[in-house]
Amino acid sequence: MRQTLSIIPNFIDARKNLVRLLYLKGCMKEVLEEMKVVFILKGVNKSVNYFCLGNTFAALGKKDEAFDCYIKALNLALDYIPVYRQIFLFTDLKKEISFAIDFLTSKKV
């Protein structure tokens, strides 16, 4: 795949496939480098890229960077549902919601 990209560096699908492969192999630092290239290519869905970049930062344990990427993804596409799940996982909202559910279900009516 890298050979293809050395010949045709703007081949978006090949670059995206390389990012997916590197991600699956756990090569997160290389994913970050490739994502930088993907971001500057035209015809790329930026909200999806920010979401993927956020997942990469999350896998590296960089929660603040991941959260920032998820917020950028939402700013570009409010209807991009997977981002909401990731934000939910990164915040204490799940604790608050869990507490509220426990409180409501423990009350005898």
C-alpha positions in Angstrom: 0.0 0.0 0.0 2.8 2.4 0.8 4.3 1.7 -2.6 1.0 2.7 -4.2 1.0 5.9 -2.1 4.6 6.7 -3.1 3.4 6.7 -6.7 0.0 8.3 -6.2 0.2 10.2 -2.8 -3.3 11.7 -3.1 -5.0 8.4 -3.5 -7.5 9.0 -0.7 -9.0 5.4 -0.5 -5.5 3.8 -0.3 -4.4 6.3 2.4 -7.6 5.6 4.4 -7.1 1.9 4.1 -3.5 2.3 5.3 -4.8 4.2 8.3 -7.3 1.4 9.1 -4.6 -1.2 8.8 -2.2 0.6 11.0 -5.0 1.2 13.6 -5.8 -2.5 13.6 -2.2 -3.4 14.1 -2.0 -1.0 17.0 0.5 1.4 15.3 -1.1 4.5 16.8 1.8 6.9 16.2 1.9 6.0 12.6 -1.8 6.4 12.4 -1.4 10.0 13.7 1.2 10.7 11.0 -1.0 9.3 8.2 -4.1 11.2 9.6 -2.2 14.5 9.2 -1.8 13.7 5.5 -5.5 12.6 5.1 -6.7 15.9 6.7 -5.0 18.0 4.0 -6.4 16.0 1.1 -9.5 17.4 -0.7 -12.7 15.3 -0.8 -12.3 13.9 2.7 -15.1 14.0 5.4 -13.5 16.1 8.1 -16.0 15.1 10.8 -15.2 11.4 10.3 -11.5 12.2 10.3 -11.8 14.1 13.6 -13.7 11.1 15.0 -11.0 8.6 13.9 -8.3 10.9 15.2 -10.1 11.1 18.5 -10.2 7.3 18.6 -6.5 7.2 18.0 -5.7 9.6 20.7 -8.0 7.6 23.0 -6.1 4.4 22.2 -2.9 6.3 23.1 -4.4 7.3 26.4 -4.6 11.0 25.5 -8.1 11.7 26.7 -8.0 15.5 26.4 -6.8 15.4 22.8 -9.4 12.7 22.0 -12.2 14.8 23.6 -11.1 17.9 21.6 -11.3 15.9 18.4 -14.8 14.6 19.2 -16.0 18.1 19.8 -14.5 19.3 16.5 -16.3 16.4 14.8 -19.6 17.4 16.4 -19.1 21.0 15.3 -18.8 19.9 11.7 -21.7 17.4 11.9 -24.1 17.5 14.8 -25.9 14.4 13.5 -22.8 12.2 13.6 -24.1 9.8 16.3 -20.9 7.7 17.0 -19.3 10.9 18.4 -21.9 11.2 21.1 -21.1 7.7 22.3 -17.4 8.5 22.6 -18.0 11.7 24.4 -20.3 9.9 26.8 -17.5 7.4 27.5 -15.0 10.2 28.2 -17.1 12.2 30.6 -18.5 11.6 34.1 -22.0 11.9 32.7 -22.3 8.1 32.8 -21.7 8.2 36.6 -24.3 11.0 37.0 -26.8 9.1 34.8 -26.2 5.9 36.6 -26.7 7.7 39.9 -30.0 9.2 38.6 -31.3 5.9 37.4 -30.4 4.2 40.7 -32.1 7.1 42.6 -35.2 6.9 40.6 -35.5 3.2 40.6 -34.9 2.9 44.4 -37.9 5.2 45.2 -41.1 3.3 46.2 -44.2 4.8 44.6 
